[in-house]
């Protein structure tokens, strides 16, 4: 079976039939399990073969040096990197003294199934040892959404043809050997063995390890316990040392008999708690899990996900791959944030070490729009984490000479970790992205207490940054100069349209929130004069427009730059940042990812319909999509201006980024923002959702390849179901009081009694845009 592998398209599962060593990196990421607190890459239970062993605890990291050829004022001095913590997945098996290793003997069958509804990873394997002993191994792996600290594995072994002597070694291993993660030898030395032993112990079926990171000073506890079905002659021994614990189970089984063991694994970590406190925390989690039992944990997991799917599912008829992909995406985005609980949501979730485990603006601009309407508690917790990092953001702003807070471009703990200053210093738009996420969450939930206690402080500090960063010129326009927008191929530019429009919204919404919460605002030192200055800056915000071309320049002067020669750019020269100097990219018209197009989605109120169509066509011809963040928002705007087939192509690109490993980076983990982007492309693109006002509006239209789209949104205690076909859209409340929505400009009253249907008008007609030579999306052609 090695080398023969397939991934069938199924609506509620991701299934791997066979096993191919060349695809292990991809599978380890695709089949990863997490709850936002604990993350387990899908390494084989026996540990080998592997590409990247990975067990992660959200925000557990080590510090490492940031190398600079030349130092500069304000450069971050230390980086942060997620580390592989104590591995509790390991269960080694020996059959008549032969290790179960898929590289040896005969692997007759191998299958893994990620079940989106049950929230488990199932594995079955039939293997014949080099000595001829045939066995069947069945495992079920779970990371609990309900019991945050817990993972569990049910492991079953059955001799098939003859009696066998079985030895199972269940382990905890810290500082396990992993492939190098950095070409910088100083960083590699830091990460090689980041955990210092503090405690180990074992007795009966229980074992525990406690370690502390060498530089960041974080304490990590891991413990395991086991429930083993009784068998005649069963033997159990326990042993431990500084970096490992092992529980060994031995038994002799007849053919057709089964040895079954359930392994419970508990994790805890803290910056402050003592060693005894963390030991007790892990032990308590294990006690609770054993009391729940394996069957109880499975039932809890299914109930949690039943509730999630009832409010979050997206149904797609006509494109089976997208149907599977969007549910895969919803499941993994939920895994990334469900129990993060005031910690970051990294760009790779807890599926790999890509981007060093950092969180970026992706969280607020891609992940939180989806979570706000499907798992709002997770969106709120992500924003509470941002509030908790405000002291560091304020200090960063002071270092840069500004007021308010300058949130980091990339971070784990809250400090800026980017050594690339055009992004780490100049990409200020992340502050407005955070403010936008606050406004969207409050608008969608009506959570006044959150706005008062969390959102207001974030809005005030980000508004203060914009007021101090920008300036009024002699013409009275408010300018924000020297910034980097979402397009990282155009850095340190003046008046980036996306940045200015998002800052404008930030300033207005901060002033509005201050008016709603005057007492809390006074505690923050806000007075009428300050809010008036915010409104003045917003009103005077300069938005460049090229009258000659009839389009908005991405930043001031952008449309006067020389257009990149795409026809002389070879396919192997993408992504361009790896093959051309940034200096050349910065001074040419070439766009890495949606920037002005993103502005038209996020601030659609600032553009006319004609401007949207003309802008989209102009930037479509310049955007090379060297970032996985681009396709989903290109899909949204393509759908709005009537290019529905193109929107479908971009939807598929976003949705299948990881399932097809389009970027060849599966070893690093999944692209959580692009996964969330598949929801954005469907709900905001073909569903036409816009939520910039108090009343949500919809302008649904479907491409030829999708015959029906249905989705559910949670909003202000209501659950709204939207269903769209070629000709009709229907709206109904599954729960909650009657409400008003807007359908293609018409106000519609929606209740729980029966669906309200409205016709879907034809799409606007504009000439088909082109893409840079050789960078066209893969075209989807439906089977008609």
ROSE-580654 format. One record per atom (N, C-alpha, C): x negated, y negated, z. Coordinates in steps of 0.1 Angstrom, whole numbers, plus 5000, padded with zeros to 4 digits. Each point is the difference from the previous one (the first is absolute). Layout:
N
XYZ;...
END
This chain:
784
499250125000;500849885000;499149875000;498850015004;499249885000;499849954986;500349874998;499949944987;501350004992;501050065005;501350004994;501049935009;500449884997;500849925009;501049924992;501249985006;501049914994;500849935011;500649894996;500849925010;501449984993;500950105003;501449994993;500749875005;500949954991;500849885004;501250055007;500249965012;501150035008;500549885008;501349995002;500549875006;499649985015;499950105008;499749995014;498750065005;499250054991;498750065004;498949964991;498850015006;498850004992;499450145002;499950074989;499550145001;498750024992;499150065006;498750044993;500050154999;500050054988;500050144997;498650034995;499350095008;498650034997;499149915007;498750014998;499049925007;498849984991;499749884998;498949964991;499049915008;498750055002;499149925008;499849864994;500149994987;499849874994;501149905004;501250055004;501149915004;500149995015;499150055008;500150005014;500149865006;499249904994;500149875005;501349944999;500650024988;501349954997;501150065010;499950135001;501050075009;499849965014;498849985005;499849965014;500749875003;500149924990;500749875002;501550014998;500450074989;501450014997;500850075011;499450105006;500750095009;499749955015;499449895002;499749955013;501349985008;499950015013;501149985010;499649895009;500949925004;499849885009;501349965006;499849925011;501249935005;499749855003;498949964995;499649865002;499049985012;500050115008;499150005012;498950104998;500450124996;499150114998;500150044985;498950024993;500050044986;499150124998;500550104993;499250124997;499950024985;498849994994;499850044986;500450154998;500350034988;500550144998;498850094997;499050005009;499050104999;500550145003;499550104993;500450145003;499850035015;500950085005;500050035015;498650055004;499450084992;498750065003;498949914999;500249884995;499049894999;499249994988;499850114993;499250014988;500750084989;499849964987;499249894995;500849875003;499349894999;500649865002;499249904992;500649894998;499449884994;499749905011;501149965007;499949905010;500850045013;499450065010;500750035012;500549875006;501250005005;500649885005;501050015010;499849955012;501049995011;499849865005;501149925000;499949865003;501049965010;499649905009;500949935009;500049864996;501249944998;500249874995;499249905009;499149934993;499249895006;498750055007;499850135001;498850055006;498949994989;499049925004;499049964990;498649995007;499049994991;498749975005;499549874993;499149935007;499449874995;498850044992;499849924989;498850034992;499549864995;498750004996;499549874995;500549974986;500249874997;500349954987;498849954994;499550064989;498749954994;500349884991;499149905001;500049884991;498649984995;499949984987;498749964994;499649865006;500949915001;499849875006;501249975010;499749975012;501049975009;500649864998;501249985004;500749874999;500849975012;500349875002;500849975012;501450054998;500550065011;501450064999;500150144995;498950064995;500150134995;500350105012;500950094999;500250105010;498750085003;499750035012;498750075004;500150155001;501350045002;500150155003;501250054993;499950124994;501150064994;500650115009;501250044996;500750115008;500450114990;499850125004;500350124992;500750105007;501150054994;500750115007;499150125001;500250085011;499150115001;500950135001;499350114997;500650135001;499950045015;501250015007;499950035014;500150165001;500250045012;500050145004;501050084991;499550104993;500850084991;500650125008;501449995000;500750115007;500750094990;499849984987;500750084990;499450144998;498750015005;499250124996;500650135007;500350104992;500450135004;499250104991;499050065005;499250094992;500550145002;499950094990;500550135000;499050104996;499850105007;499150114996;500850134999;499950074989;500750134997;499050114999;500050085011;499050115000;498649944998;499749895007;498749935001;499749924987;501050004990;499849924988;500749865002;499349894999;500749875001;501049984988;501249965003;500949964990;499549874993;499650014988;499449894992;500450024986;500849914995;500650024986;498950014989;498849965003;498950014990;499550144998;500450095010;499550144999;501150095000;499850134996;501150094999;500949974988;501350035002;500949984989;501249925006;500249884995;501149925004;501250034990;500950085004;501050054991;501249904999;500249925010;501149904999;499749895010;500349874996;499849895009;501049894997;500749955010;501049904997;500149915012;500149874998;500249905010;501249914996;500949975010;501249934997;500149895010;500149874996;500349895008;501549984999;500750015011;501449995001;500449875005;500649914991;500349865004;501150005010;500950095000;501250005010;499650065013;499250115000;499750065013;498849945006;499249934992;498849935006;498950095004;499850114992;498950105003;499350034988;498850065002;499250064989;499950155002;500650074990;500050155001;498950054991;499450115004;498950064992;500250155001;499950074989;500050155000;498850044991;499350115004;498950054993;500050155001;499750074989;499750145000;498650024996;499250075008;498650014998;499550145003;499150054991;499450135002;498549975003;499650055012;498649985004;499050074991;498749975000;499050074992;500050155003;500550035013;500050145003;501350074997;500949934993;501250064995;501349995010;499949925011;501149995009;500949884995;501350044998;500949904995;500849945012;500249875000;500749935010;500949894994;501049965007;500849884997;499949905011;499749884997;499949895010;501149904997;500849965010;501049904999;499949905010;499949874997;499949905009;501049894998;500449935010;500849884999;499349895009;499849894994;499349895007;500949885002;500049935011;500949895003;499249905008;500349874997;499649895008;501349935004;500349995013;501349975004;500349854999;501249974994;500549865001;500649975013;500550105008;500749985012;499049995012;499050095000;499050015011;498749944994;499849885002;499049924992;498650065001;499650065011;498750045002;499750144995;501150074995;499950144997;499950044986;499250114998;500050084987;500150145005;500550094991;500150145003;499950084988;499650135001;499850094989;500550145005;500950054992;500450145002;499250094990;499350095005;499050084992;500450155002;500350074988;500450145000;499150084991;499650125005;499150094991;500750135000;500050064988;500650134999;499150094991;499550115005;499350104992;501050064990;499650024987;501050054991;499950154997;498950054999;499850144996;499550105010;499349955010;499450095010;499849925013;499850075011;499749935013;498849924998;499949895008;498949915000;499749945013;498749985003;499649935012;499949854997;500849925007;500049864997;499449925011;499249904997;499549905009;500449864995;500749935009;500449864997;499249915009;499349904994;499349905008;500649864998;500749965010;500649874999;499149905007;499749894993;498949915004;500449855001;499349935009;499949865000;498549974997;499849914990;498649974996;499849854998;499149945007;499749864998;498649994993;499849884993;498849984993;499750114990;501150054993;499850104990;499249944988;499350084993;499249954989;500949964988;499949884995;500849964989;499149944989;500549994988;499249944989;499749855003;498849954995;499749865003;501149914995;500349905008;501149904997;499549874996;498749975000;499449874997;498750024994;499749924990;498650004994;499149925008;500549925009;499149925009;499550095011;498750035001;499550095010;500349965014;500049875003;500349965013;501550035004;500949984991;501450045002;500150155002;499350074991;500150155000;499550055014;499049945005;499550055013;501049975011;500749894999;501049975010;501150105000;500450054988;501250084998;499750155001;498750045000;499750144999;500550075012;499949955012;500550075013;500549885009;501149954997;500549885007;500550025014;500250135004;500650035013;499050055010;500049945012;499250045011;500850085010;499550125003;500850095009;500149945014;501250015006;500249965014;500650115009;500750104994;500750105007;500350124991;499950125006;500550124993;500550105010;501050084996;500450105009;501050094993;500150135005;500950104994;500450105011;501250054999;500450115008;501350064994;500050145000;501250064995;500249974985;501149944996;500249964986;499949854998;499449935011;499949855000;498649964998;499849894993;498649944999;500249854997;498949925004;500149864998;498649944998;499949894993;498849934998;500349855001;499149925006;500149865001;498749944995;500049904991;498949944995;500249855000;498949934998;500049854998;499249964988;500549904992;499249964989;498849925005;498950014993;498749955005;500049845000;500649944990;499949854999;501349935003;501150054995;501349935003;500650035013;499450105007;500450035014;501450055002;500650074990;501350065000;499950145006;500950045009;500050135006;501150084993;499750134997;500950094992;500150135008;501250045002;500250135007;500850094990;499650134999;500750104992;500150125009;501250064999;500350125008;500850104992;499950135003;500850104993;500550115009;501150054997;500650115008;500750094990;500250135004;500550104990;501150085007;500950044991;501050105004;499850124990;499750125005;499750114992;501050115003;500650054990;501050115002;499250125005;500650065011;499350125006;499950124991;498850065000;499850134993;499250095009;500150134998;499250095008;498549984997;499249995011;498549994998;499649864996;500949905001;499649864996;498949955010;499049944995;499049945008;499949854997;499749925011;499949854998;498849965009;499149924994;498949945007;499949854997;499349935009;499949854998;498649965003;499549914992;498649945002;500049864995;499049925005;499949864996;498649955002;499649904992;498849935002;500249854997;499049924999;500249864998;500849964988;499850074989;500749964988;501050104994;500350115008;500950104994;500650085011;501250054997;500750095009;500550114991;500150125005;500550114992;500850105009;501250024995;500950115006;500050114990;499550125005;499950124991;501150105003;500750044990;501150105002;499650134992;500150115006;499650134993;501250105001;500250074989;501050105000;499850104989;500550125002;500050104989;501550024996;500249984987;501450014995;500250114990;501150065000;500450094989;500549924988;499950074989;500649934988;501449975002;500449884996;501449965001;500349935013;499150005010;500149935013;499549864998;500449915009;499649864999;499549955013;498849934999;499549925011;500449864998;500749945010;500549874999;499549915011;499549894997;499449905010;500549864996;500549935010;500349864998;499049925008;499349914993;499049915005;500649865002;499949945012;500549875003;498749915001;500049894994;498849915000;500449865004;499449955011;500449865005;498849914999;500349874996;499049904999;500449885008;498949935005;500249875007;498849924998;500149875000;498849914999;500349875007;499049935004;500249875006;498749925000;500249875000;498849915002;499749985015;501050035009;499949965014;500250115010;500850104996;500350105010;498850095004;500050055012;498950085005;500050144995;499050075002;499950144995;501150085007;500250005013;501050085006;501449964995;500249874997;501349964995;500350064986;499050004992;500250064986;500150155000;499350065009;500250155002;501450035004;500549935009;501450025005;501049974989;499749904992;500949964989;500250124990;498850054996;500050114991;500750135006;499750025012;500650125007;501549985001;500549885003;501449985001;500750024987;499449954989;500550024987;500250154997;499050085003;500050144998;501150075008;500149965012;501150055009;501449984994;500249884995;501349964994;500250084988;499050024992;500250074987;500250155003;499450065009;500250145004;501450025005;500549905007;501450015005;501049994989;499749914990;500850004988;500050124992;498850064999;499850124993;499949984985;499550104993;499849984985;501349984993;501050085003;501349994993;500649865004;499849955012;500549875004;499449894992;498650014998;499349904993;500549994985;500250124994;500550014987;501449934999;500850035009;501449945000;499949855002;499149955009;499949865002;499549934987;499050064994;499549944987;501149994989;500750114999;501150004990;501049895003;500449995013;501049905003;499549864998;498849985003;499449864997;500049974985;499750104992;499949974986;501450004994;501050085005;501349994995;500549865002;499749945011;500549865002;499349904991;498750034998;499249914990;500650014986;500250124995;500550024986;501449944999;500850015010;501349954999;500049854997;499049935005;500049854998;498949964990;499250094994;498949964992;499950074986;500850104998;499850084988;500349924987;499350034990;500249944987;500250114990;501150004993;500450104990;499749954986;499350084992;499749964986;500450124991;500949974991;500450104990;499449974987;499450104993;499549984987;498550014999;499349975011;498550015001;499750085012;499850144999;499850085011;498749975007;499049964993;498749975006;500149885009;500749904996;500249885008;500850045012;501050084999;500850045011;499150075011;499250094996;499150075010;499049895005;499549924991;498949905005;500649905010;501249954998;500549905009;500350065014;500450125000;500250075013;498750035007;499050044992;498650025005;499549875006;500349894992;499549875005;500749965013;501350015000;500749965012;499550085012;499850134999;499550085010;498649965005;499149974991;498749965004;499949865006;500849914995;500049875006;500650005014;501150085002;500550025013;498950065009;499250104995;499050065008;498949905004;499849904991;499049905003;500449905011;501349985002;500449905009;500950035011;500650124999;501150035010;499749985014;498850065004;499649995014;498749925002;499749914991;498849925001;500149915013;501249955003;500349935012;498949905005;500149894993;499149895003;498550034997;499950084989;498750024994;500149974985;498949994993;500149974986;500650114992;500449974987;500350104991;498949994989;499050105000;498949984991;500450034985;499249954991;500350014986;500150154996;499350095006;500150144997;500850075011;500749935008;500750075011;498950075009;500450125004;499150095007;499750124992;499849984987;499850114991;498550014995;499249915003;498650004995;499349885005;498749994996;499149895005;499949894990;500850004989;499849894990;500249865006;499249914995;500049865005;499650005015;499350105004;499650005014;501150015010;501250034996;501150015009;500649865003;499749904992;500549875003;501449974995;500649915007;501349944995;499749874993;500849974989;499949884992;501349934999;500149914991;501349934997;501050104994;499650124996;500950104994;501150035010;499650005013;501050045010;501249914999;499849875001;501249915001;500749984986;499250024989;500649974987;500550124993;499750125004;500450124993;500750095010;499450035011;500550105009;501249955008;499949885005;501049955009;501349974993;500049964987;501349984993;500850135000;499350114998;500750135000;500450045014;499149995010;500450045014;501149915006;500049874996;501049915006;501450054997;500250074989;501450044996;500250155003;498950085003;500250145002;499650055014;499049935006;499650035014;499549875007;501049915002;499749875005;499249995013;500150105009;499250005012;498550014997;499750074989;498550014996;499549874995;500949934992;499649864995;499849915011;500950005010;499849915012;498750035007;499750135002;498850035007;498749964993;500050004987;498949964992;499849855002;501149925001;499949865002;499649975014;500450085010;499549985014;498550025001;499550104992;498550014999;499449874995;500549944990;499449884995;500149895011;501150005008;500049905011;499050035010;499750135003;499050035010;498649964995;499849994987;498749964995;499849854999;501049925004;500049854998;498849945006;499550045012;498949935006;498750014991;499850124993;498950014991;500249924987;501349994996;500349924988;499849855002;500349965012;499849865004;498549975001;499350095006;498549985000;499449994986;500550094991;499550004987;500349864993;501249955002;500449874994;499149895006;499750005013;499149905006;498650014993;499550134998;498750014994;500049944986;501150014993;500049954987;500449854999;500349945012;500349865001;501449964998;500950105003;501549974997;500850025013;501249955000;500950025011;500850134998;500750045010;500950124999;499250135000;500450094991;499450145000;499750044986;498850054998;499650064987;499950155002;501050074995;500050145002;499050074990;499450115005;498950064992;500550074987;499249994990;500250074987;500150155002;499050055008;500050155003;499650025014;500650095007;499750025014;500650135005;499550055012;500750105007;500549945014;499049935006;500349965014;500549855000;499849934990;500449865000;499049904995;498750045001;499049914995;499850014985;499549904993;499750014986;498950094997;500150094991;499050104997;499550004986;500449904992;499649994986;498749934998;499050074995;498849934997;500049934986;501250014993;500149934987;500849875002;499349895002;500649885005;501149944991;499950024986;501149944993;501450065003;500050135006;501250055005;500149985015;499050045007;500150005015;500149865005;499549904993;500149865005;501149924992;500150034987;500949914992;501450054997;500250135002;501450054997;501049975011;500249875002;500949965011;501450044998;500450044988;501450034998;500550115009;499150085006;500550105010;500849945011;499749875004;500749945011;501549974996;500249964987;501349984995;500850134998;499250114997;500650134998;500550055013;499349985011;500550045014;501249925003;500049874998;501249915002;501250054992;499750034988;501150054991;500650135006;499250095005;500550125006;500849985012;499649905008;500849965012;501449954996;500049914990;501349944996;500950114994;499450094992;500850114994;500650095011;499250035010;500450095010;501249945008;499849875004;501149935008;501249994992;499949964987;501149984991;500850144999;499250114998;500750134998;500650065012;499449975012;500550065012;500849915009;499949874999;500649915009;499550005014;498750055001;499450025014;499549865005;500949935006;499649875005;498950015011;500150105009;499050015010;498650034994;499950074990;498750024993;499549874995;500949934993;499549874994;499549915012;500749995011;499649915011;498750055006;499850135003;498950055007;498850044992;500250034987;498950044992;499949914987;501150004993;499949934987;499649855001;500649935010;499749865000;498549975002;499450075008;498549975002;499250034987;500450104993;499350034987;500349894990;501249965000;500449894990;499349875003;500049975013;499349875004;498650004997;499350115004;498550004998;499650004985;500850074992;499750004985;500349874994;501149935005;500349874994;498949905004;499550015012;498949915004;498850024991;499750124996;498950034991;500249934987;501250014994;500249944987;499949855001;500549945010;500049865002;498649945001;499150085006;498649965001;499250044988;500450104993;499250054989;500249914988;501349964998;500349924988;499849855003;500349924989;499949855002;500849934989;500449885003;500849924991;498949924991;500250004987;499149934991;500649864998;499349924991;500449864998;501449994994;500550104993;501350004994;501150055010;499650045012;500950045010;500350154999;499450074991;500250155000;499250075011;500550105005;499350085010;499350124993;498750005001;499150094993;499450105010;499950134996;499250105007;498950054991;498849955003;498950034991;499150115005;499250064991;499050095003;500450135006;501150064995;500550125006;500150114990;500150125004;500150124992;501450065001;500750004989;501450065000;499950155000;501150074997;500150144999;499050064989;499849924989;499150054990;498649975003;499350115003;498649985005;499049984989;500549994987;499149964989;500049854998;500749935008;500049855000;499949955014;498849985004;499849975014;499649855002;500349955012;499649875005;500549894990;501350014997;500649914990;500949905008;500349894993;500949905005;501550034997;500849985010;501550004997;500450134993;499750115006;500550134996;501550005002;500850024989;501449985001;500750105010;499550125001;500650095010;499749955014;498849965003;499649955013;500849885003;500149904991;500749885003;501550025003;500750094991;501450025002;500350085013;499150095004;500250085012;499749915012;499049914999;499749915011;501249905002;500549964989;501249915000;501250065008;500250134997;501150075007;499650015015;498850035002;499550025014;500249875008;499749894994;500149875007;501549975003;500950024991;501449975002;500650105010;499750134999;500650095009;499549985014;498749965002;499549975013;500849895006;500249894992;500849895005;501450045004;500650084992;501450055003;500050085013;499050095001;500050085012;499849925013;499249894999;499849925011;501349935004;500849964990;501349945003;500950095007;499950134997;500950105006;499550045014;498849985003;499450045014;499249885006;500649895003;499349885004;499250035013;500650075010;499350025013;498750084997;500150114993;498850084997;499049924992;500549924991;499149914992;499249915008;500749945010;499349915009;498950075008;500250135003;499050075007;498750024991;500350004987;498950024990;499449864997;500549905006;499449864997;500549944987;501150044995;500549954987;501049885004;499849894993;500949885001;500649964987;500949915000;500749964988;499049944990;499049935004;499049954990;499350114993;499750105007;499350114993;500950074990;501250035004;500950074990;500349914988;500149875003;500249914989;498950004990;498850025005;498850004991;500050134992;500650115006;500150134992;501049984989;501149935003;501049994989;499549904989;499249905004;499449914990;499150084991;499150085006;499150084992;500750094990;501150075005;500850094992;500649924988;500649895003;500749924990;499149954989;498749975004;499149944991;499050114994;500350135003;499150104995;499850004985;498850004995;499749994986;500150144994;500850014989;500150124993;499649974985;498850054996;499549964987;501050064989;500049934989;500850054988;499349954988;499850094990;499349974987;501149964990;500249874998;501149954991;499750054986;498850014996;499750034986;500350154997;499750095009;500350144998;501450045005;500649915009;501350035005;500050115011;498850025007;499950105010;499349945012;500250075011;499249965013;498650064999;499049925001;498750065002;499950075014;499350115000;499950085012;499449915011;499049934997;499549895009;499749884991;499849895006;499749884992;498950024991;500249974987;499050014990;499850144994;500750105005;499850144996;500250024985;501149934994;500350024986;499049934991;499149935005;499049944992;498750084999;500050115008;498850095000;500050084987;498950054996;499850084988;500750145003;500850054991;500650135001;499050114999;500050105009;499150115000;500250084986;498850044995;500150084988;500350155003;501350035000;500450145004;499650104989;500049964988;499750104989;498650045001;499149935006;498650045001;499750065014;501150035008;499850065013;500450154998;499050085003;500250154998;500950065011;500750114998;500850065010;499250045013;498750034998;499250045011;499549885008;500449884996;499549885007;501149955010;501050085002;501149975010;499850105012;500249955012;500349865004;498849914998;500449884996;499049914994;499049955011;500449995013;499149955010;498850095002;500050134995;498950085001;499149994988;500349924990;499350004987;499649864996;500649905006;499749864996;499849925012;499249894999;499849925012;501249925003;500249975013;501249935004;500049864994;498849944998;499949874995;500749994986;499850114992;500650004987;501550025000;500450085010;501550025001;500649875005;499449935009;500649895006;500349894990;499249994990;500149894990;500750034988;500650124999;500850044988;501550035004;500850004990;501450045002;500150154999;499950065012;500250145001;500550025015;501050095001;500750015013;499950145005;499550025012;499950135006;501450065003;500849925006;501350055005;501049895000;501350035000;501149905000;499749895010;500049884996;499849885008;501249904997;499949934989;501149924996;501350084999;499950124995;501250084999;500550045014;499250025009;500450035014;500749885006;499549884997;500649885004;501449984995;500350054988;501349994994;501050095007;499550115005;500950095008;500249955014;498949965007;500249965014;500649875001;499849914990;500649865001;500749984987;500950094996;500849984988;500849874999;500349955011;500849875001;499249884994;498750024999;499249894995;499849994985;500650104993;499850014985;501450014993;500049944988;501250024992;499950144993;501150044994;500050134993;499150004989;500049894992;499149994989;498550005004;499749935011;498650005005;499650145004;500950075006;499650145004;499750094988;500849994989;499850074988;498749964994;499749874998;498849964994;498850035008;500149985013;498850035009;499750154999;501150085001;499750155000;499350044987;500449954989;499450044987;498549955000;499849885005;498649945000;499150095008;500450035012;499150075009;500050154998;501050054993;500050144996;498850034991;499749904992;498950024990;498649995006;500049965013;498749975007;499750105011;501050075005;499950085012;499650144997;498850045006;499450134997;500450115010;500649965011;500550105010;498850085006;498949935003;498950075007;500350025015;501249975004;500550035014;501350074999;500250105009;501250075001;501249925005;499749875004;501049915005;500849944989;499550014988;500649924989;501350054994;500050134997;501050054991;501449985006;500250025013;501450005006;500649864998;499249895002;500649874998;500149964986;499250054991;500249984986;501350074996;500350115006;501250074997;501249925004;500049935012;501149925004;500249894991;499049934996;500249884991;500450044986;499450114995;500450054987;501550045000;500550065010;501450035001;500849875000;499649905007;500849885001;500149934987;498949994992;500149934988;500450094988;500450125003;500650084989;499250114994;498750025004;499250104994;500150135008;501150064999;500450115009;499150124997;499750034988;499150124997;498649985006;499549884998;498749965006;500050015015;501149965006;500250015015;499950145004;500750094992;500050145004;498550064999;499349964990;498650044999;499249965012;500249875005;499249965011;500550065013;501350035001;500550085011;499350135001;499950074990;499450135000;498549995003;499349904996;498649985003;499849985015;500949925006;499949975015;500450135007;501050074996;500550125007;499150124999;499350014989;499250124998;498549975002;499649895006;498649975002;499350115007;500650055011;499350105007;500450144996;501350024996;500450144996;499250044988;499649914991;499250034989;498649965001;499649945011;498749955003;499549914989;500849904996;499749914989;498749925002;499649975012;498849935002;498850085004;500250135000;498950095004;499449975014;500849965009;499649975013;500750075011;500650124997;500750075009;499250045013;498750024998;499250045011;500149905012;500249874997;500049905010;501449995007;501050074995;501349985006;501049944990;501349995005;501049964991;500149844999;500649954990;500249864998;501449965006;500049975013;501349985006;500849894994;499349894996;500749894995;500650034986;499350084992;500650044987;501250095002;499950095010;501150095003;501249915004;499849905009;501149915003;500549934988;499049974991;500449934987;500950084991;500150135001;501050084992;501449965005;500149995013;501349955006;500349864995;499049915001;500249864995;500450004986;499450084991;500350004986;501450044997;500550105008;501350054998;501149915006;499849965013;501049925007;500049864995;498849944999;500049864996;499949984985;499550104993;500050004986;501350044993;500350135001;501250044993;501349985009;499849995013;501149965008;500249855001;499049934996;500149855000;500149935013;499650065011;500249945013;499149885001;500549895005;499349885004;500549965013;499149975010;500449985014;499449875005;499849904991;499449875004;501049915007;501350034999;501049925006;500850085011;500949935006;500850075011;500950114995;500449994987;500850104994;499250084990;499950135002;499250084991;500750014986;499249994989;500650004987;499450124992;500850054991;499650114991;500349974986;499150044991;500249984986;499550134993;500750115002;499650134996;500150024985;499050074994;500050054987;499150124999;500350104992;499350124999;499350024987;498850064999;499450024988;500650134993;499750024988;500550124993;499750135007;498950015006;499650135006;500650035014;500849915006;500650025013;501549984998;500850105003;501450004997;500849955013;499450025012;500649965012;499049975010;500249895008;499249975011;500949975012;499650055012;500849985012;499049985011;500349905009;499149985011;500849945012;499550015012;500649955012;499149905007;500649895004;499249905008;500749975013;499149995011;500549975013;499849855002;501149935003;500049855002;501049955010;499449945010;500949945011;501050105006;499650125003;500950105005;500950074990;499849964988;500850064989;499250104992;500650094994;499450094990;500649994987;499449944990;500549974987;499550104990;500950064993;499750094989;500249944987;499050004991;500149954987;499850114990;500950014990;499950104990;500249934986;499150034991;499949944987;500050104989;500849984990;499950084988;499849904988;500150054988;499749924988;500949885000;501350025004;501049904997;500649935013;499850075011;500849965013;499050015012;500249905009;499350015013;501150005010;499950085011;500950015010;499349985014;500849935009;499449975013;501050045010;499650075011;500850045011;499250005013;500749965011;499350015013;500350145006;498950075004;500150125007;500349985014;499649895005;500449965014;499849855002;500849945009;499849865003;501249924996;500049875004;501149914997;499949964985;501149954994;500049954987;499049894998;499450004988;499049904997;500149954985;499349904997;500049954986;498650014994;500050054988;498750014992;500349934987;498949984992;500149944987;499650104990;500950014990;499750094988;499949924988;498849994994;499849924988;500749865001;499849945011;500549865002;501449995006;500750115001;501450005005;500050055015;500649935008;500250045014;501050125001;499750105007;500850125001;500150045015;501250025005;500350045013;500050155001;499250065009;499850145001;500450055014;500850115000;500450065012;499750155000;500550075011;499850145001;501250084994;501049934995;501250074995;499750074987;499649934990;499750074987;499049914993;499350074991;499049934992;500649884992;499249894998;500449904992;499150004987;500650014989;499350024987;500049874992;498949984993;499949894991;499250044988;500349944988;499350044988;498549955000;499250074994;498649964998;499849934987;499749875000;499949934987;498750044993;500049974987;498850044992;498849925004;498950054997;498749945003;499749884992;499349905005;499649894991;499050064990;499949934989;499250044988;498849914998;498850055002;498849924998;499050094991;499249944993;499050084992;499250095009;499750124995;499250105009;498649945002;499650005012;498649955003;499050114997;498749964998;498950094998;499150015012;499250105001;499050015011;498649994995;499049985008;498650004996;499750134992;499249994990;499750114991;499550125008;500650114998;499650125007;500650025014;500749905005;500550005014;501550025001;500650044989;501550025000;500450115009;501149995007;500450115009;500450124991;500050115007;500450134993;501549994998;500550014987;501449984997;500850135004;501149975006;500950115004;501150014989;500250124995;501150014990;500950115005;501349965003;500950095005;500450114990;500450125005;500550104991;501549984998;500349954988;501449964997;500750124993;
END
